[in-house]
Amino acid sequence: MLDLLIIMVVLTNLRLLATSRIESLISWAGIQGMVLGIFALLSRWKHLEPDIFVVGLAAFSFKGIVIPAMLFRLVVAVRSKREADPYVGFIASNLIGLLAFVGALWLGHRLPIPGNDMSNLVLPATLFSIFSGLFLIISRKNAISQVIGFLTMENGTFVLGVGTLYYAPFLVEIGALLDILVAVLVWSVLIRYMNRAFHGITTEQLTKLKG
Amino acid sequence: MITNLFHPLLALIFAPLMRGIINKTKAFFAGRLGPPLLQPYYDLKKLLKKGCVYSKTTGFVFVLAPVAGVALCVLCLLFLPCGNLPALISFQGDLIFIVYLLGIMRFLTVLAAMDTGSAFEGMGASREVAFSALAEPTMLFGLAALARKAESFSLTPMMHRITAEVWLTDAPTLAMVIAGLLLVFLAENSRIPVDDPATHLELTMIHEVMILDHSGVDLGFIEYASALKMWILGSLIIGLAVPIRSGIIWADIFSVLVGLIALAILVGVIESIMARFRMRLVPQLLIGACIFSIIGFLVQ
C-alpha cells in the first residue's frame, strides 16, 4: 500500500512534467500533497503517535488544499493560463524524467539509509522528486510553474522526512511546512508585482531588471 | 489435455459477446435501449451469408489478409493462458511470440489496405502503424516486468505464479502493468479515447479506414478477428487483475468470464464518459502507457 502511494508520487511528478496548463499543474501538485499527507498517516498507522498525526494532517491540508487554493487565486489575479513555450517540450520532459527515475532508482539502491525500515522506494522517490522540481524550475518560463517546481522539490524532502520519521524531529517537518506556506505567500505577492510591472509573468523578462 | 482446450474454445465462442456488452453499456449510459446483446453474432451471420466485391486494383494480399487475420488470432489463442486456464502449447519465450503474431496480423491488414490503391486507406494504414509502434513497447515492457516477477518467459507458468499473495507484496508492479496494458487494449482495439469505432468520419478514423474496401465474408472475418484480438488482449489483463487460482476448473472459467465481462463494462463506461482525443494527443497517451509499464518494470 505504501509502495503504491510512493509510486503515485512518482507518477504525479511525471504528470507535472507533461502538462502545459497552469491549472492542471496546480491541481496535480495539490493531489501530490494529499497523497503525501495520506502517506505520512499510513506509514505509522499501527503506532500512530500524536506528532505524526499532526504532521500528516498538516501536510494534507497545507500541501493539498491551502497552497493550491492560494495558487488558484493567483492564477485568476494574473490571468495566466498556460505554459506557452517551455525551454524543453513536454514529451521530452517526460522522457528525461523517466531517465532521471532510472538514475534515482540506481542511486537509491547504492545509498541505503541506515534505519530505513520503510520501503526501498523512499530514497529513489525523494531523489526523483527533487530532480523533477529542479527540472521544472530550469525548463519552464512561467513563474507559477517555477513555484510548483519548488513545491515538488519540497515534497521530495517530505517523503524522505516521513520515511525516516522515527529519527527526524517533528519540529523540523512542521517548520518546513510553515516555511513553504510563507514562501508561497511571498511568491504570490511577488508574482502579482511582476505581472503589474511586465504585463506577464514569464521569467525571461526578469533579465530586463539589471540596472 | 482437454482442459487446455477450454480457453481457446471460450474465446472462439464468447469473443463477439464483449462488443455486445460494450454497446449495451454505452446504450445504458445514453439512456437508449441499444442493440441486442447478441447483435455482433447477428452481424457476423449476416456478413457470412453475403458475397464479396473485389476492386480490379487489388491483388491476392487483399483476399489473404482477412483469412490470415482470423488464423493468426486462433493461433495466438493456442499459446495464450488466462488466469489458471493453461495454454494449449507453451514454451519459453511464447509471450514475445504472441506479440509478434499480433504484429503479423497488423502487417497483413496494412498491406491489404495499401493494396486497394486508395490514398485514404494508405493514410489510415500510416496512422495505425505509427500508433502501434508506440503501443508495442508498452506491451513488451509490461510482459517483461511480469517475466521478471514470475521468473519465467512463458505465459502459462507466469500466470500460475501471479496469485493473490503476489498482489499483496508487489501491487505497484502489477497495477502499473495493468494500467499500461489497459491503455494498449484501448488503442489496439481502436476504442475511445484513441479511436472511435462508431464513427465513419474520414479525418478521425484509424483502424476503420483500412477495412472500408472489404465486404461480405471478408468483412465478417475481419470483424471476428478483431473480436478475438480484443479477447486476447483482454484476457492478458484479466489474468493479472483477477488473481483467482482455485484449481477447480469451473471456478477458474467463471472468474475469467466474469473478469472479461467486467472489462467490457469498464470499456463501455470509459467510452460513455470520455471524448475521443485529438489525433495529436494520441502519441502522448501511448507514451504515458509506456511510462506506466516501464515504471512497473523498474520498480520490483
Contacts between the chains, C-beta under 8 A, distances in Angstrom:
chain1	res1	chain2	res2	distance
A	1	B	171	7.3
A	3	B	171	6.8
A	3	B	172	4.7
A	3	B	299	7.5
A	4	B	171	5.5
A	4	B	172	5.3
A	4	B	175	6.5
A	6	B	172	7.9
A	7	B	172	4.5
A	7	B	175	7.7
A	7	B	176	6.9
A	7	B	295	6.8
A	7	B	299	6.4
A	10	B	295	6.7
A	11	B	292	8.0
A	11	B	295	7.4
A	14	B	291	6.1
A	18	B	284	7.2
A	18	B	288	7.5
A	90	B	284	7.5
A	91	B	283	7.5
A	91	B	284	6.4
A	91	B	287	6.1
A	94	B	287	6.6
A	94	B	288	7.9
A	94	B	291	6.6
A	95	B	287	7.8
A	98	B	291	5.8
A	98	B	294	6.3
A	98	B	295	7.9
A	101	B	295	7.0
A	101	B	298	6.9
A	102	B	298	6.5
A	105	B	298	5.7
A	105	B	299	7.6
A	121	B	172	7.9
A	121	B	299	6.5
